[in-house]
Amino acid sequence: MSVKKLFDLTGKVAIITGGSRGLGLQIAEALGEMGAKLVITARKQGELEQARTHLGAMGFEVLTHAADLGKTDGARSIANAALAKYGRVDVLINNAGTTWGAPAEDTPLDAWMKVVNLNLTGTFLLTQEIGRRSMIPNRSGHIVNIASVAGLLGNPTGMQTIAYNTTKGGLVNLTRALAAEWGTYGITVNAIAPGFFPSKMAAATLAQIGDAVIAQTPLGRLGGDEDLKGLAVLLASDASRHITGQIIAVDGGASAI
């Protein structure tokens, strides 16, 4: 098989959670460019409509579905919509997430539960739905969890985000455990651990510590709009069919110091 064919996603169905903006939208652009049919989800229908217009102008087929993965029925709602339209899901990008900034001793329980319910429990429930109803019966699939370098470290520079860090660490081990369990079905499970990227969620943090982050990054810059795309395509395609259970940092080398 040619290298181009290995990366080709023509006809594949890809769900991207949190796909209406930021890193999720960037990944949707990349998978769409490689031929995937896109299912993007988020809580706000207005932002989804904007994303659909943007992606549609690029020539991509897009289904949007508004759902809150932080609620127990969110995962099933997303799976129902995707499977009703396409009958199968080949790629699942678990990108949706939230954070809460506070010292550990001051983090309220409702904030902790909000982060855990979306970042970890919602991700597991959607993965379970898609695995059980599509990937396991079809004995194929690519799952990519968007973790974070915060799940590989303690508190990254200038951050007090105990719930976020904990859930992203949970995604790291969910990736490894699920890769070991579902490999027998021909399903790959990998994680991308981004460092600091300008985004709505990171804007306030970067306004305070952006210069310090850049100074501590060997490549001397923050992540950019194109920096996750190639890796996302790799992990979503047959080019990665012998790669599973891996966590790949995309942070300009900061975690290597």
Buried (B, 14 or more C-beta within 10 A) or exposed (E): EEEEEEBBBEEBBBBBBBBBBBBBBBBBBBBBBBBBBBBBBBBEEEBBEBBBEBBEEEEBBBBBBBBBBBBEEBBBBBBBBBBEEBEBBBBBBBBBBBBBBBEEEEBEEEBBEBBBBBBBBBBBBBBBBBBEBBBBEBEBBBBBBBBBBBBBBEEBEBBBBBBBBBBBBBBBEBBBEBBEEBEEBBBBBBBBBBBBBEBEBBEEBBEEBBEEBBEBBEEEEBBEEEBBBEBBBBBBBBBBEEBBBBBBBBBBEBBEE
